[in-house]
């Protein structure tokens, strides 16, 4: 069945896309305002987009008509943010930070979490997260009601037991036990169910065809 996005309401088009573009990694974004008040919020419009510089992006929607969400307002004010990745162990705490608290409420404290200092930015990371990407603003891209925030990653924290070989920059990705966003409200996917499909070289492909 085809769906013509020029002929259906935008909210229905959105519903179709987020039900099929899955799983999506979750960006657990920590930001702070000019006074140093910290905000944390999860975003499933998130991924990595460039290798040099290393750039990640999140899609920030509006809180209310004409008003930016705290995350976007803070990033616009300070130019920095930290993307924490979500493990299965802290998924429930992440969900608490998604509550629509009024401005000024510390979502991290409400979720029973703690912060730790970052290396290159003033914004702290979530201590319980196994991975944190420290970002400086690279570009803001308007996209309808959303603003795509592109951040240049200037440092990364990885929990010690998830580093296989620091000199070779090898990580134990399965040990991170990260989760991703699935369809509908409240649905997530674990990364513990994996399948390995080795990359095929051109020579291997041609040999396979001849065989």
N, C-alpha and C positions, 0 to 999 in steps of 0.2 A: 504494500500500500504506500502510495506517495502522499506526502503532506506539503502543500504549497504554503510556505511561510509568508508569502505576500498576501495570502487570502484568509489567514486565520489569526485570531488575537495573539498578541505577543506573549501573553502569559501561558498560553497553550503551547506555543512554539518552544518556549523555555522549558516547559514540563517534558516535552518530548526529548529535548537534547540532554537534560540532566538525568533522564531515565536510561539513556543509552551510552553516554560518554562516562563510563565507569570502569574500574574504580578511580576516583580522583584523590590525589594526595591532599592531606589537610594541612594548611598553613595555620599554625597557632601563633598569631602575631602579637608580640608585645611592643607597645609604643608608650611614649610618655609626652606630656605637654611641657610647655616652657617652665612651669613651676615644679616639674619633676614628678607629677602625679602619674602613676603607672596604669596602663590599660591593657587587658588581654582579651582577644577574641579569635575564634576559629573561622577560617575561610576555606571553602572547597573549590573556589575558582583560583587555582594555584598550580604552578609548575615551574620548571627550569627552562630557559629559553636561549641561552647563549653560553659559549665556552670561554671566550676571551674578548671582553671581560665576562666573568661568570655573572649571569643575570637571572634572577628569579622574578616572577610576577604574581600579583594577586589582584582580583577584581573586587573593588569596594563599592557597595551599593549605598544609597542614601538612607539615613535614619528616618527622615521625614521629608516632605516636599521642601526642597531648597536648603536642607540642613545636612551637613556631612556627618558620617559616623565618626565616633571618637578616634578610631584608628586612622582614618584619612586625615582628619583635622590635626592630629598629633604629628603625623608624618610630614604634612605640609608645614607645620610649625618648626620642627626640629631637623627634618631631613634624614632621620635615622629610624630603624626598626629592627626587630629580631624575629625571624621565623623559626619557631620551635616545631619539631615534628612530633606526632602523637603516637605513642605506643599503646598496645592493648591495655597495659597496666594503668595508664593515666587517661583512658578514654572517658570515664565517668567524670573526672575532674574537668576535662576539656569541655564536656557538655554543660557543666555548671557555668563556665565562663561565657557560654553562648546566651545565657539569660539576659534579657533586655534591662539591665540595671540602669538607673539614672546616671547622668554624668557625675564623675567624682568618686564613684564606688570602685574599690579595688577588687576586681574580679579574681585576681590571684589569691588574695586573702580569703575571699568568700568560698573558694574551692578548696581551701586548706593546703594550698601550695606555697612554695617559697621561691625566692629569686636568688640568683648568683650574678656576680659582676661579669660583664662581657670583656673581651680583650681590646677591641678597637672602637667600639661605640659606647655612648653613655647609657643607652637603654639596656637594662638587665635582661638576662635570659631566665626561663623557667628551669629551676634546678632539677626538677623531676623528669624533664624531657631528655631523651638520650641523644638528641641532635639539636643544635641551634645554629642558625645561619645569621651572622651579623651583617646588616645591610645599610648602605647609604643610598639615598634616592638617586636613581639613574634617569628616570623619565616618568612623567604623568601623561597618560593617554586617555582622553575623553572617549567614552563609549556609551552613548545614550545616557541612561540614569546612572550608569556605573563609571568609575574611574579605574583604569588599569594602572596599578602602581608597579613600576619596574625598579627593582633594587639591585645595585651592584654588591655582590657578596665580598666583604673585606676580611672576614675571618669565620671559622667554623669550629664549633665545639662538638666533640664526639665522646660519649662516655667511655672510660678507659677499657672496660671489658669488651667493648665492641670494636676495638682497634686490633686488627690481626698483626700488622707490621707497619709501624709508624714511618720507618725509613722509606718504604715502598708505597706508602699511602694506601694500604689495603685495609678495608673495613670488613667486619663480619656482619653484612647486611641482614641476614636472617635473624641474628641475635637481637637486632633492634626491635623486632616484633611490631613493626609499624602497622597502622590501619589506614584505610582509605574510605572515602565517601561513596555510598551506593545510592540507589534510587530512593525517591521519596523521603519523608521526614523520619529521622531517627535510625536510618539503616546505614551500616558500615560493613566493610570487608576486612578480613585479616590477611596478612601477607604470609601466613604459615603454610598455605596450600600453593605449592609452586611446581612448575614444570620447566625443565631445561630443554631448549631447542637451540643447538649450536649454530652459529653463523656459518653460512655456506660461501666458500670462495668461488670465483668464476671458474677456476680450474676444476674444482670438485663438482660443480654443476655440469660442466661440459663432459667430464668423465662419467657422471651418472647418466647423462643422456645417451652417451655412446654405449654404455653398458646395457 
